[in-house]
């Protein structure tokens, strides 16, 4: 994976719709719900927009000859190119960013979003992570 190559236009188009959909949902629902609720509504909204949004996608990994079939689950995988990790916490910590970066790297995806829906203004809690 070339970390210096530009993000493809098709992936950027997906990213734009993810941001727009997340903002729409947050404006309608506001903060204070479970992460799974935002995840479900975001998947629904993206599906309505014609995108393939898979929830809780299991990711296998191997290390030194040992294979783990479900090492972690991606909250949302959109069009098989962008990962979305949904949070509903008081504040994000550095480990949340690193965890999202690790998930993207292990899933071999260049672009991920870490979104904390438990905030007054979503644009302040919507983070784009590039691998």
N, C-alpha and C positions, 0 to 999 in steps of 0.2 A: 504494500500500500504506500503510494507516494504522498507523504504528509505535506509536501509543498505544492502539489498540483491544485489548481483551483477546483472548487466544488462544482460538479456538473450543473448545467442550467436546469435540468429536469429535477435534480435534488433540491436546488434552490427554490423551484416552484412548489415542491412539497413542503419545504420549510416555511415558506410564506403562508401557506394555507394552515399549517399547524399553529403558527403564531396567531393568525387571525381567528381561528376556531377557539383557541384557548382564551383569548381576550373576550370573545363573544360569550362563551360559557361563564367566565368569571363575572362579567357585567350582569349576566342574568341571575346567577346563583349567589355570588359573593363568597366570602371566606367562611370557614367553620364546618365544612363537611369532611367526610372521610376521603382519603386519597382514592380509594376504589370508586367512589361516586364520580369524581372528576375524570378519572381514567375512563370509566364507562361512557360518560357523556362526550368526552373528547373523541373516543373511538366512533361513537354514533355520529357525531357532527362531521367527522372526516369521511365516514362512509357515505353520508348524505351528499357530500361534495364529490363523490366518485373515486375516493381513494381506498386502498386496501389497508385497513387498520386492524392489526392483530394484537390481542391482549394477552398478557402473561405468557409470552413466547419463551419456551425452555431453550437454553443454550448449553450445548455440550462442550466440554473442554478436555484436553488430555495434557498430561505432564509426565515426562519420563516413563512412557509406556503405560501409564494408568489412565483409563478413560472414565470420565464421570458424565453420565448421560444428561443430567440436569444440574449444572453447576450454579446456575442462577436463572432468573426469569426477567425478561425485558418487559417493562410495564406496557409499552406500546411500540410496535414496529410498523412504520407507515411506508407502504409501497416497497417494502423490503430494502429501503435505503436510509431511513432516518429513525433513530431511537428517541423515544420520549420517556423520561423518568418523571413521574408525577409525585409530588410531595404535598403534604398539608400539615406543615410544622410551623412552630413559632419563628424559627430562623434556620437557615441553611448553614452548614458547617463545612470546612475544607474537605472533610472526608466524603461528603455528599458529592462534591464536584469530582473528586478523584475516583469515587465508585462509578459515577456515570462515565468518566473517561475510560476506566478499565472495562466496563461493560461494552462500550463502543469498540474498543481495541480488540477484545476477545471475540466479538461478533463480526469483526472486520467491516465495521461501518465507519465512514469518515465523519458523519455529522450526528450529533445528539443534542437534545434539549433537556435541561433540568428545570422543571417548572414547579414553583411553590405556590399553590393556590390559596394558601392561608395568609393572605396579605391584602392590604387596602388597595394598592395599585399593582396590578399584575405585571406591568412592564418593568417594575423594579425587581421582580422575582422570577423573571423569565431569562434563562441563561443558555446561550448557544455555545456548544463545546465541539471543537474540531480536533480530530485525531490526525 
